[in-house]
Amino acid sequence: MGNKKIIVTGASGFLGFNFITNVVDKFNVVGVYHSHKVELPRATSQPLQIINNRDVDQLINDIRPDIIFHLASVSNPNQCENNPGASYGANVKGTRNIVTAAKSIGAKVVFTSSDLVFDGNNAPYSEKDTPHPINRYGEQKVEAEQAVLEYQHGVVVRLPLMFGPKSPHSGSFLQPTVNFLRANSPVTLFDDEYRTPISSRKAIEGLLLAAENDASLVHFSCGERINRYEFGLKICDYLNLNKNLITKSKQEEVEFPASRPGDTSLDIQKAKSLGFNPGSLDEEIKWALEYI
Ligand SMILES: NC(=O)c1ccc[n+]([C@@H]2O[C@H](COP(=O)([O-])OP(=O)(O)OC[C@H]3O[C@@H](n4cnc5c(N)ncnc54)[C@H](OP(=O)(O)O)[C@@H]3O)[C@@H](O)[C@H]2O)c1
């Protein structure tokens, strides 16, 4: 992929920042942010409101990238539920704007979607399973996926819960959990919410693999099913923190604006057939904890 020009949206976000930091040697990178200005070592950083189709068109036609890694999103399901209009703008209209501009120059679009397009009742989910979201974030991701998949150079990468080093403005669930435990504060975690979480570095490998293979639609995950409570215990083990600070709870005991699927484990047979090596979840957690 040497010397290719790429645009990465969501450069100030958790995944976007980690992605750019990892790929600056492979590509000529322009990273775009929205409200959080970000310095990107060895990459150009620019503001862009993806809801504004003229701005999107102009930027993409000026830069003429080979690939657009479209990682920007209102990614918090509760925020999407509470502000459906604003989140629809960013998640659906913004994605359509990116696809329309990409079409005009023939650029590839690699879009990050989510395991939350599924209702959680029939895991594990493969690419052949029909999405059935139970919250607005999931609905918006499904609509955005359709816009990307209708484009011949569109690639949709579905990702599960992620963890890894934080960006200057955004982190994963790991950081607050570790901070609470280190401060000897109690933490309550669901033992009935199952995911197949992925480290940011493995998600980045997946994004690059999907781009190289024109994968159309592909799932990436660690391939290991775990609930949040078990994940918390692993954190305690690896950082030598007090496990008694963690209490189990059930989803139904807590009310959130957005409904939460019980088990959205992702099947990664297709990813493996493309050469993806998920590694081991334990190794990935240990790696991520080095950056806490
Ligand atoms: N984190 C996870 O566990 C997870 C799991 C599955 C899938 N995903 C997906 O992976 C992708 C990256 O997630 P993330 O955790 O890195 O998200 P994040 O940390 O919340 O970052 C979101 C990024 O989107 C940008 N953005 C939001 N609205 C925008 C707009 N209207 N115009 C331009 N940029 C806008 C934000 O820019 P500013 O901050 O500058 O405003 C920020 O850079 C998303 O597509 C998300 O849905 C995430």
The ligand as a Gaussian input file, in Angstrom:
#p B3LYP/6-31G(d) Opt

LIG

0 1
 N      -15.204000       2.213000      20.710000
 C      -15.802000       1.065000      20.527000
 O      -15.816000       0.209000      21.450000
 C      -16.445000       0.739000      19.196000
 C      -17.016000      -0.533000      19.024000
 C      -17.564000      -0.871000      17.783000
 C      -17.528000       0.040000      16.729000
 N      -16.987000       1.285000      16.950000
 C      -16.964000       2.212000      15.813000
 O      -15.595000       2.532000      15.547000
 C      -15.492000       3.888000      15.077000
 C      -14.541000       4.670000      15.966000
 O      -15.059000       4.693000      17.296000
 P      -14.319000       5.487000      18.458000
 O      -14.530000       4.722000      19.719000
 O      -12.945000       5.841000      18.036000
 O      -15.210000       6.806000      18.542000
 P      -14.908000       8.143000      19.370000
 O      -13.719000       7.991000      20.239000
 O      -16.208000       8.512000      20.007000
 O      -14.553000       9.207000      18.246000
 C      -15.530000       9.658000      17.361000
 C      -14.865000      10.529000      16.330000
 O      -15.873000      10.956000      15.394000
 C      -15.734000      12.349000      15.167000
 N      -17.028000      12.941000      14.816000
 C      -18.217000      12.836000      15.474000
 N      -19.166000      13.564000      14.857000
 C      -18.561000      14.147000      13.769000
 C      -19.006000      15.012000      12.756000
 N      -20.271000      15.447000      12.707000
 N      -18.118000      15.398000      11.788000
 C      -16.843000      14.948000      11.810000
 N      -16.351000      14.128000      12.769000
 C      -17.208000      13.740000      13.739000
 C      -15.230000      12.892000      16.509000
 O      -14.620000      14.166000      16.285000
 P      -14.462000      15.261000      17.469000
 O      -14.173000      14.504000      18.736000
 O      -13.307000      16.085000      16.993000
 O      -15.742000      16.006000      17.539000
 C      -14.219000      11.800000      16.891000
 O      -13.002000      12.019000      16.233000
 C      -16.916000       4.416000      15.062000
 O      -17.466000       4.225000      13.772000
 C      -17.654000       3.544000      16.058000
 O      -19.028000       3.492000      15.781000
 C      -16.448000       1.659000      18.144000

